[in-house]
Amino acid sequence: MTKLHELAALGQAAWFDYIRRSFITSGELQELVEQGIRGVTSNPAIFEKAIAGSSDYDEDMKKLIKQGKSVDEIYESLAMDDIGRAADILLPVYKESNGDDGYVSLEVSPDLANDTEESIIEARRLFNSLARPNIMIKIPATPAGIPVVKALISEGINVNVTLIFSLEHYEEVAHAYISGLEKRLSTGEDLGRVASVASFFVSRVDTAVDDKLAAMGRTDLLGRIAVDNARLAYARYTEIFSGGRWQKLAEAGAHVQRPLWASTGTKNPGYPATLYVDTLIGPDTVNTIPPATLDAFMKHGTIARTVDSDLDGARSRIAALAGLGIDLQAVTTKLQDDGVVAFAKPFASLMQSIAAKRQQLLNN
């Protein structure tokens, strides 16, 4: 039994925050699944490193160029091929878990983060094109993204809601999921065939507030706020997904929308490499873990239920920020805005790389 299996025994699924063609074709993904990985997430930055930063895709790219495909068509063909292959490998996990795990996530274009209608159209197209039950479409929790979540869930499209940084963001996402299920129930559709996770970003919160805290001499709060913020979101999860409103949906077969801890690689080299995994373990959660963090966790991670530990302390430390003049809501709103840009930049860079490679091959 690996540490990933021990996590699963405590109710947490480990998903892998990485994708690349050779990682799939070499058997490495299959090996990780056997070790206990239960899903895969991707984003534009990951695909940029995979496609532009390796030769894995050159032969397929040449074929697509000869077929006269555009830059957008080339990217989509390469990315969706990876997503489809990974989903096929994870399909047994999906079936064994009754649709709780085994998902592979693909993001709609970051350029659509503030466009509700186009995001819905794009998400439908991607989901239907991949034609697999264990695909999740990633939608950002922007003001324009919230109604997208409700619409897609009501249509039976699995959604990974990303770029959640605050309790306010989280509550909007959770209620959008529930509203989507209620709409689906009202039309007599099967609730058990649709799933969602709420991707709550962790480490970037510490990155945003630690320098301010250090300047004020509040070393007691360093490396604490991000985990506290996530633990309070989990406490809110337990409240939202209980009671009469949720019970009606659960009795109709609905899955809870699990909190997914994202951005769990440690940014500060002074912190333990497994900080944002060890401290957020508990039932009905997912942690999407990048490669270096997974390696560290497998070697010296700590297995214990921690996601609901010291909630009074978490509330006290979060409240202390306001007294220090740190507006956590403003910080998290900026982090979400910056996150949209942070995904758009590598996506644009990837498109430029494909265009350059396309032109180079056309000239040869």
C-alpha positions as CSV (number, residue, x, y, z in Angstrom):
1,M,0.0,0.0,0.0
2,T,1.4,3.4,-1.0
3,K,0.8,6.7,0.8
4,L,-1.8,7.5,-1.9
5,H,-3.8,4.5,-0.9
6,E,-3.5,5.6,2.7
7,L,-4.9,9.0,1.6
8,A,-7.8,7.3,-0.1
9,A,-8.5,5.4,3.1
10,L,-9.0,8.8,4.8
11,G,-11.4,9.9,2.0
12,Q,-9.0,12.0,-0.1
13,A,-8.3,11.4,-3.7
14,A,-4.9,12.3,-5.1
15,W,-5.0,13.7,-8.7
16,F,-1.8,14.4,-10.7
17,D,-1.3,18.0,-11.9
18,Y,0.6,17.1,-15.1
19,I,0.2,15.8,-18.6
20,R,2.5,15.1,-21.5
21,R,2.4,12.7,-24.4
22,S,5.5,10.6,-23.5
23,F,4.2,10.4,-19.9
24,I,1.1,8.7,-21.2
25,T,2.7,6.5,-23.9
26,S,5.6,5.3,-21.7
27,G,3.3,3.7,-19.2
28,E,4.2,6.2,-16.4
29,L,0.6,7.3,-16.0
30,Q,-0.6,3.7,-15.7
31,E,2.1,3.1,-13.1
32,L,0.9,6.1,-11.1
33,V,-2.7,4.9,-11.3
34,E,-1.5,1.6,-9.9
35,Q,0.2,3.5,-7.1
36,G,-3.0,5.3,-6.2
37,I,-3.3,8.4,-8.5
38,R,-7.1,8.8,-9.2
39,G,-7.3,11.6,-11.7
40,V,-5.3,14.1,-13.8
41,T,-5.6,17.8,-14.2
42,S,-4.1,20.0,-16.9
43,N,-3.9,23.8,-17.6
44,P,-2.5,26.0,-20.3
45,A,0.9,26.3,-18.6
46,I,1.2,22.5,-18.4
47,F,0.4,22.1,-22.1
48,E,2.8,24.9,-23.0
49,K,5.7,23.0,-21.3
50,A,4.5,19.7,-22.8
51,I,4.0,20.8,-26.5
52,A,6.4,23.7,-26.9
53,G,9.0,22.4,-24.5
54,S,9.4,18.9,-26.0
55,S,9.7,17.0,-29.2
56,D,6.9,14.6,-28.2
57,Y,4.5,16.2,-30.6
58,D,6.6,17.0,-33.6
59,E,5.6,14.1,-35.8
60,D,1.9,14.6,-35.2
61,M,2.3,18.3,-35.7
62,K,3.9,17.7,-39.1
63,K,1.0,15.5,-40.2
64,L,-1.5,18.2,-39.1
65,I,0.4,20.9,-40.9
66,K,0.4,18.8,-44.1
67,Q,-3.3,18.5,-43.7
68,G,-3.6,22.3,-43.7
69,K,-4.7,22.6,-40.1
70,S,-4.7,26.0,-38.5
71,V,-2.7,26.9,-35.3
72,D,-5.8,26.5,-33.2
73,E,-6.7,23.2,-34.8
74,I,-3.2,21.9,-34.3
75,Y,-3.3,22.7,-30.6
76,E,-6.7,21.3,-30.0
77,S,-5.9,18.1,-31.8
78,L,-2.7,17.5,-29.8
79,A,-4.2,18.5,-26.4
80,M,-7.4,16.5,-26.9
81,D,-5.5,13.5,-28.0
82,D,-3.6,13.6,-24.7
83,I,-6.7,14.2,-22.7
84,G,-8.5,11.3,-24.4
85,R,-5.6,8.9,-23.9
86,A,-5.3,9.8,-20.2
87,A,-9.1,9.4,-19.7
88,D,-9.0,5.9,-21.3
89,I,-6.3,4.9,-18.8
90,L,-8.3,6.3,-15.9
91,L,-11.6,4.9,-17.0
92,P,-11.3,1.8,-14.7
93,V,-10.9,4.1,-11.8
94,Y,-14.0,6.0,-12.8
95,K,-16.0,2.8,-13.0
96,E,-14.7,1.3,-9.8
97,S,-15.4,4.6,-7.9
98,N,-18.9,4.9,-9.3
99,G,-18.0,8.2,-11.0
100,D,-16.3,9.8,-8.0
101,D,-12.8,9.7,-9.5
102,G,-11.0,8.8,-12.7
103,Y,-11.4,12.2,-14.3
104,V,-9.1,14.1,-16.6
105,S,-9.6,17.9,-16.7
106,L,-9.3,20.1,-19.8
107,E,-9.6,23.9,-19.6
108,V,-11.7,26.1,-22.0
109,S,-9.6,28.8,-23.6
110,P,-8.4,31.3,-21.0
111,D,-9.5,34.0,-23.4
112,L,-13.1,33.1,-22.6
113,A,-12.8,33.6,-18.8
114,N,-15.1,36.7,-19.0
115,D,-17.5,35.4,-21.7
116,T,-20.4,33.4,-20.3
117,E,-22.1,32.4,-23.6
118,E,-19.0,31.5,-25.5
119,S,-17.7,29.5,-22.5
120,I,-20.9,27.4,-22.5
121,I,-20.6,26.8,-26.2
122,E,-16.9,25.9,-26.0
123,A,-17.4,23.6,-23.0
124,R,-20.2,21.7,-24.7
125,R,-18.1,21.3,-27.9
126,L,-15.1,20.0,-26.0
127,F,-17.0,17.6,-23.8
128,N,-19.0,16.2,-26.7
129,S,-16.0,15.9,-28.9
130,L,-14.1,13.9,-26.3
131,A,-17.1,11.7,-25.8
132,R,-16.0,10.1,-22.6
133,P,-17.8,10.1,-19.2
134,N,-14.7,10.8,-17.2
135,I,-13.9,14.2,-18.7
136,M,-14.1,17.4,-16.6
137,I,-14.2,20.8,-18.3
138,K,-12.4,23.5,-16.3
139,I,-14.3,26.7,-15.9
140,P,-12.9,29.6,-13.8
141,A,-14.9,30.9,-10.9
142,T,-15.0,34.4,-12.4
143,P,-18.3,36.4,-12.3
144,A,-18.9,35.3,-15.9
145,G,-18.0,31.7,-15.0
146,I,-20.5,31.1,-12.2
147,P,-23.5,30.9,-14.6
148,V,-21.5,28.7,-16.9
149,V,-21.1,26.2,-14.0
150,K,-24.9,26.1,-13.4
151,A,-25.7,25.7,-17.1
152,L,-23.2,22.9,-17.7
153,I,-24.2,20.9,-14.6
154,S,-27.8,21.2,-15.6
155,E,-26.8,19.6,-19.0
156,G,-24.9,16.8,-17.4
157,I,-21.4,18.1,-18.3
158,N,-18.8,17.5,-15.6
159,V,-17.1,20.7,-14.3
160,N,-13.9,21.4,-12.5
161,V,-14.4,24.9,-11.2
162,T,-11.0,26.6,-11.0
163,L,-9.4,29.7,-9.6
164,I,-11.3,29.8,-6.3
165,F,-9.4,31.7,-3.7
166,S,-11.9,33.0,-1.1
167,L,-14.8,31.7,0.9
168,E,-17.1,34.1,-1.1
169,H,-15.8,32.5,-4.4
170,Y,-16.3,29.1,-2.9
171,E,-19.9,29.7,-1.8
172,E,-20.9,31.0,-5.2
173,V,-19.4,27.9,-6.9
174,A,-21.1,25.5,-4.5
175,H,-24.5,27.1,-4.9
176,A,-24.1,27.2,-8.7
177,Y,-23.5,23.5,-8.6
178,I,-26.5,22.8,-6.5
179,S,-28.7,25.1,-8.6
180,G,-27.5,23.2,-11.7
181,L,-28.5,19.9,-10.1
182,E,-31.9,21.3,-9.1
183,K,-32.5,22.4,-12.6
184,R,-31.5,19.0,-13.9
185,L,-33.7,17.2,-11.4
186,S,-36.7,19.4,-12.5
187,T,-36.3,18.0,-16.0
188,G,-36.1,14.4,-14.8
189,E,-32.5,13.9,-15.7
190,D,-30.1,11.5,-13.9
191,L,-28.1,13.3,-11.2
192,G,-25.7,10.4,-10.7
193,R,-24.1,10.9,-14.1
194,V,-22.7,14.4,-13.5
195,A,-19.8,15.4,-11.2
196,S,-17.9,18.5,-10.2
197,V,-15.0,19.6,-8.0
198,A,-14.4,23.1,-6.6
199,S,-10.6,23.9,-7.1
200,F,-9.6,26.0,-4.2
201,F,-6.1,27.5,-4.7
202,V,-3.8,27.3,-1.7
203,S,-0.2,28.3,-1.8
204,R,-0.7,31.5,-3.8
205,V,-2.5,33.0,-0.8
206,D,0.6,32.6,1.4
207,T,2.7,34.0,-1.4
208,A,0.5,37.1,-1.5
209,V,0.4,37.8,2.2
210,D,3.6,36.5,3.7
211,D,5.8,39.5,2.7
212,K,3.3,41.9,4.3
213,L,3.2,39.8,7.5
214,A,7.0,39.5,7.7
215,A,7.3,43.3,7.3
216,M,5.0,43.7,10.3
217,G,6.9,41.2,12.4
218,R,4.0,38.7,12.5
219,T,6.2,35.7,11.9
220,D,3.6,33.6,13.9
221,L,1.3,33.9,10.9
222,L,3.8,33.1,8.1
223,G,2.8,30.0,6.1
224,R,-0.5,29.7,8.0
225,I,-3.1,31.8,6.2
226,A,-3.4,29.7,3.0
227,V,-4.1,26.5,5.0
228,D,-6.5,28.3,7.4
229,N,-8.4,29.8,4.4
230,A,-8.8,26.3,2.9
231,R,-9.8,24.8,6.1
232,L,-12.6,27.4,6.6
233,A,-13.7,26.6,3.0
234,Y,-13.9,22.9,4.0
235,A,-16.0,23.8,7.0
236,R,-18.3,25.7,4.8
237,Y,-18.5,22.7,2.5
238,T,-19.7,20.5,5.3
239,E,-22.5,23.1,6.0
240,I,-23.6,23.6,2.4
241,F,-23.7,19.9,1.5
242,S,-26.0,18.9,4.4
243,G,-29.5,19.8,5.4
244,G,-32.8,19.5,3.5
245,R,-31.9,21.2,0.3
246,W,-28.9,19.0,-0.3
247,Q,-30.5,15.9,1.1
248,K,-33.2,16.0,-1.6
249,L,-30.5,16.0,-4.3
250,A,-28.5,13.3,-2.6
251,E,-31.5,11.0,-2.4
252,A,-31.9,11.5,-6.2
253,G,-28.3,10.2,-6.6
254,A,-26.3,13.4,-6.7
255,H,-22.6,13.4,-5.9
256,V,-21.2,16.1,-3.6
257,Q,-19.0,18.7,-5.2
258,R,-15.8,17.9,-3.5
259,P,-13.3,20.7,-2.6
260,L,-10.1,20.2,-4.6
261,W,-6.9,21.7,-3.2
262,A,-5.0,23.2,-6.1
263,S,-1.7,25.1,-6.2
264,T,-0.3,22.7,-3.6
265,G,3.3,23.0,-4.7
266,T,5.3,24.9,-2.1
267,K,6.5,28.3,-3.5
268,N,8.6,29.2,-0.4
269,P,11.7,27.0,-0.3
270,G,11.7,27.6,3.5
271,Y,8.5,25.7,3.9
272,P,8.2,21.9,3.9
273,A,7.7,20.5,0.4
274,T,4.6,18.7,1.5
275,L,3.1,21.6,3.5
276,Y,-0.1,22.0,1.4
277,V,-0.7,18.2,1.2
278,D,-0.1,17.2,4.8
279,T,-2.3,19.9,6.3
280,L,-5.4,19.4,4.2
281,I,-6.2,15.7,4.4
282,G,-9.8,14.6,5.0
283,P,-13.0,13.1,3.7
284,D,-14.6,14.1,0.4
285,T,-11.5,16.1,-0.8
286,V,-9.1,16.0,-3.7
287,N,-5.6,17.2,-3.8
288,T,-4.2,17.8,-7.3
289,I,-0.4,17.4,-6.8
290,P,2.4,18.5,-9.1
291,P,5.2,16.1,-9.9
292,A,7.9,17.4,-7.5
293,T,5.4,17.6,-4.6
294,L,4.1,14.1,-5.3
295,D,7.6,12.8,-5.2
296,A,8.3,14.5,-1.9
297,F,5.0,13.3,-0.4
298,M,5.6,9.7,-1.4
299,K,9.0,9.9,0.4
300,H,8.1,11.7,3.6
301,G,4.5,12.9,3.6
302,T,2.4,12.6,6.8
303,I,-0.9,10.7,6.7
304,A,-3.4,12.0,9.2
305,R,-6.8,13.7,9.1
306,T,-5.9,17.4,9.2
307,V,-8.4,19.3,7.1
308,D,-10.7,20.2,10.0
309,S,-8.0,20.7,12.6
310,D,-7.7,23.9,14.7
311,L,-10.7,25.7,13.1
312,D,-10.9,28.1,16.0
313,G,-7.2,29.0,15.4
314,A,-7.9,29.4,11.7
315,R,-10.7,31.8,12.3
316,S,-8.6,33.8,14.8
317,R,-5.6,34.1,12.4
318,I,-7.8,35.0,9.5
319,A,-9.6,37.7,11.6
320,A,-6.2,39.0,12.7
321,L,-5.4,40.0,9.1
322,A,-8.1,42.7,9.1
323,G,-6.6,44.2,12.3
324,L,-3.2,44.3,10.5
325,G,-4.8,46.2,7.6
326,I,-4.7,43.2,5.2
327,D,-7.9,42.9,3.3
328,L,-8.0,39.2,2.5
329,Q,-11.0,39.6,0.2
330,A,-9.1,42.2,-1.9
331,V,-6.1,39.9,-1.9
332,T,-8.1,36.9,-3.1
333,T,-10.0,38.9,-5.8
334,K,-6.6,40.1,-7.2
335,L,-5.3,36.5,-7.1
336,Q,-8.2,35.4,-9.2
337,D,-7.7,38.2,-11.7
338,D,-4.0,37.5,-11.8
339,G,-4.8,33.8,-12.2
340,V,-6.8,34.4,-15.4
341,V,-3.8,36.4,-16.8
342,A,-1.4,33.7,-15.6
343,F,-3.2,31.1,-17.7
344,A,-3.7,33.4,-20.7
345,K,0.0,34.2,-21.0
346,P,1.3,30.6,-21.5
347,F,-1.7,29.8,-23.8
348,A,-0.7,32.8,-26.0
349,S,2.9,31.7,-25.9
350,L,1.9,28.2,-26.8
351,M,-0.1,29.4,-29.8
352,Q,2.9,31.5,-30.9
353,S,5.2,28.5,-30.6
354,I,2.9,26.3,-32.7
355,A,2.7,29.1,-35.3
356,A,6.4,29.4,-35.5
357,K,6.9,25.6,-35.7
358,R,4.2,25.5,-38.3
359,Q,5.9,28.2,-40.4
360,Q,9.2,26.5,-40.1
361,L,7.9,23.2,-41.3
362,L,6.0,24.8,-44.1
363,N,9.3,26.5,-45.3
364,N,11.2,23.2,-45.3
